């Protein structure tokens, strides 16, 4: 898990602090040679992670998984924490063996809280909760998400397994989106468009036309990255039982 606002994203970028660079640098200290990790997902700058899995290969490791976890956390500061280390099969891939990913988006319905402003989104226009929930439910199922990314993708058809909305006791909306794979910025565009509709600033029919592929131009409504979290990643470890 890590704090998103201290990194320029998860993926390696030259001369910039990223989550991948940080963990690779610490692994290089432990193994005394360069280590390249394979991330489960590419997260944007400012996006946080409760569970962000990576895998890597070494010819020999004298440390047990629990000792490796301990050693890594001793080297890391409080911006990142290793929650678990396990040994997997040689063909395991943290990206393609992910069965389901859950993204969490937090919307603050109170006045702006500067203490939490890097962790949530406080919109200028308060959404109609009922309309917001109805709009989010439109995403469930298989749809054309060409409009929900600013990058061209050969496979824009994605399946959303479920979307849920909960209001916490502190008057914050928690939106959870579950699916196997996502386009870049997809979750943020999904939330952004739903909030615009729930604030009467976008017609629901426009969203429907985009989901069925009638309209393919990129949406203008992308929710801020700072309130998005990769909350959970479910893996298929059965293939890797015989390490």
C-alpha positions in Angstrom: 0.0 0.0 0.0 1.2 3.5 -0.6 0.3 7.2 -0.6 -0.3 8.4 -4.1 0.4 12.1 -3.6 4.2 11.5 -3.0 4.6 9.8 -6.4 4.4 10.8 -10.0 2.4 7.6 -10.6 3.2 3.9 -10.2 5.2 3.2 -13.4 8.9 3.9 -13.8 9.6 7.4 -15.3 13.0 8.8 -15.8 14.2 11.0 -12.9 10.8 11.0 -11.3 9.7 9.4 -8.0 7.3 6.5 -8.7 6.1 3.6 -6.6 7.8 1.1 -9.0 11.1 2.9 -8.7 11.0 3.0 -4.9 10.4 -0.7 -4.5 12.9 -1.6 -7.2 15.6 0.5 -5.5 15.0 -1.2 -2.1 15.0 -4.7 -3.6 18.3 -3.8 -5.3 19.8 -3.0 -1.9 18.6 -6.3 -0.5 19.7 -8.5 -3.4 22.8 -6.4 -4.3 21.8 -6.2 -8.0 19.1 -4.5 -10.1 15.6 -6.0 -9.7 12.8 -5.3 -12.1 9.2 -5.7 -10.8 6.0 -6.4 -12.8 3.2 -4.2 -11.4 -0.5 -5.4 -11.3 -1.7 -2.0 -12.5 -0.5 1.3 -13.8 -1.8 4.0 -11.4 -1.7 7.8 -12.2 0.1 10.4 -10.2 -1.8 11.2 -6.9 -3.8 7.9 -7.0 -3.4 5.9 -3.8 -3.2 2.1 -3.3 -4.4 -0.1 -0.5 -3.3 -3.2 -2.4 -0.9 -2.8 -5.3 0.8 -6.1 -6.2 4.1 -6.6 -8.0 6.1 -9.7 -8.9 9.7 -10.2 -9.6 12.2 -13.1 -10.3 15.5 -13.9 -8.6 17.7 -16.9 -9.2 18.3 -17.3 -5.5 16.8 -15.9 -2.4 18.2 -16.8 1.0 15.4 -14.9 2.8 12.1 -16.4 3.7 9.1 -14.4 2.4 8.4 -13.1 5.9 12.0 -12.0 6.4 11.9 -10.3 3.0 8.8 -8.4 4.0 10.5 -7.3 7.2 13.6 -6.2 5.4 11.7 -4.2 2.8 9.6 -2.4 5.4 12.8 -1.5 7.3 14.1 0.2 4.2 10.9 1.9 3.2 9.6 5.1 4.8 5.9 5.7 5.8 4.8 6.5 2.3 4.8 2.7 1.4 4.2 -0.5 3.3 4.6 -4.1 2.2 1.6 -6.0 3.5 2.6 -9.5 2.3 5.3 -11.4 0.4 4.6 -14.9 -1.1 6.5 -17.2 -3.4 4.7 -17.9 -6.7 5.2 -20.0 -9.9 7.6 -18.8 -12.5 4.8 -18.0 -15.0 2.8 -15.9 -12.5 2.1 -12.4 -13.7 0.6 -9.9 -11.2 -1.2 -8.1 -14.0 -2.7 -10.9 -16.0 -3.4 -13.2 -13.1 -5.6 -10.6 -11.4 -9.1 -12.0 -11.3 -10.7 -8.7 -10.1 -9.7 -5.2 -9.2 -11.7 -2.9 -6.9 -11.3 0.9 -7.2 -12.6 3.1 -4.5 -13.5 6.8 -5.0 -14.2 9.1 -2.1 -16.4 12.2 -2.4 -16.7 14.6 0.5 -20.2 16.0 1.0 -19.1 18.4 3.7 -17.2 21.7 3.4 -13.7 21.5 2.2 -11.4 19.8 4.7 -7.8 20.9 4.1 -6.4 18.1 6.3 -8.0 15.5 4.0 -7.9 17.5 0.7 -5.2 15.1 -0.7 -7.3 12.1 0.0 -10.8 13.0 -1.2 -12.7 15.2 -3.7 -15.0 18.0 -2.5 -17.2 19.0 -5.5 -18.5 22.5 -5.9 -22.0 21.1 -6.8 -23.5 18.6 -4.4 -24.8 15.6 -6.3 -28.3 14.1 -6.0 -27.5 10.8 -4.3 -30.4 8.9 -5.9 -29.5 10.0 -9.4 -25.8 9.3 -8.8 -26.6 5.7 -7.7 -28.9 5.2 -10.7 -26.2 6.5 -13.0 -23.5 4.4 -11.6 -25.6 1.3 -12.1 -25.6 2.0 -15.9 -21.9 0.9 -15.9 -22.5 -2.6 -14.8 -22.0 -5.2 -17.6 -20.0 -5.2 -20.8 -19.7 -1.8 -22.5 -17.7 0.2 -25.0 -15.5 2.5 -22.9 -13.7 4.2 -25.8 -14.9 7.6 -24.4 -13.5 6.9 -21.0 -9.8 7.0 -21.8 -7.6 9.6 -23.5 -5.4 6.9 -24.9 -6.3 4.7 -27.9 -6.8 1.1 -26.9 -7.2 -2.0 -29.1 -9.7 -3.5 -26.6 -12.0 -0.7 -25.3 -14.8 -3.3 -24.5 -14.6 -3.8 -20.7 -16.9 -5.6 -18.2 -17.8 -3.9 -14.9 -18.8 -6.6 -12.4 -20.4 -4.3 -9.9 -20.6 -0.7 -8.8 -21.7 0.3 -5.2 -22.3 3.5 -3.4 -22.2 3.9 0.4 -22.4 7.0 2.5 -20.3 7.0 5.6 -21.1 8.3 9.1 -18.8 11.3 8.3 -21.0 12.2 5.3 -18.7 11.0 2.6 -19.6 9.0 -0.5 -17.6 5.8 -1.1 -18.0 4.5 -4.7 -16.6 1.1 -5.4 -16.1 -0.2 -9.0 -15.2 -3.8 -9.6 -13.9 -5.3 -12.9 -11.1 -7.5 -14.3 -9.3 -4.8 -16.2 -9.6 -1.1 -16.8 -8.5 1.4 -19.4 -6.2 4.3 -18.3 -8.3 7.0 -16.6 -11.5 4.8 -17.0 -12.5 4.8 -13.3 -12.0 8.6 -13.1 -14.0 9.2 -16.2 -16.8 6.9 -14.9 -17.0 8.8 -11.6 -16.7 12.2 -13.2 -19.5 11.7 -15.7 -21.8 10.2 -13.0 -21.2 13.2 -10.7 -22.0 15.6 -13.6 -25.3 13.9 -14.3 -26.1 13.8 -10.6 -25.5 17.6 -10.5 -27.7 18.2 -13.5 -24.8 19.3 -15.6 -24.8 16.4 -18.1 -27.7 14.5 -19.8 -27.9 10.8 -18.9 -28.6 10.0 -22.5 -25.2 11.2 -23.5 -23.6 8.7 -21.1 -25.9 5.9 -22.5 -24.8 6.7 -26.1 -21.2 6.4 -25.1 -21.6 3.1 -23.4 -23.3 1.6 -26.4 -20.7 2.9 -28.8 -22.9 5.4 -30.6 -20.6 8.3 -29.4 -16.9 7.8 -29.2 -15.4 11.2 -28.5 -13.5 11.5 -25.2 -15.5 12.7 -22.2 -14.6 16.0 -20.7 -15.4 15.0 -17.2 -12.6 13.3 -15.4 -12.7 13.2 -11.6 -9.5 14.3 -9.8 -6.9 11.5 -9.2 -6.3 12.4 -5.5 -9.6 10.7 -4.4 -9.0 7.4 -6.2 -7.7 4.3 -4.5 -6.8 0.8 -5.9 -8.5 -0.8 -2.9 -8.2 -4.6 -3.6 -6.8 -7.0 -6.2 -7.9 -10.7 -6.2 -5.3 -13.1 -7.6 -5.5 -16.5 -9.1 -2.8 -18.4 -7.1 -4.1 -21.9 -7.9 -1.9 -22.1 -11.0 1.1 -21.4 -8.8 0.7 -24.1 -6.1 3.5 -26.1 -7.5 6.3 -23.6 -7.2 
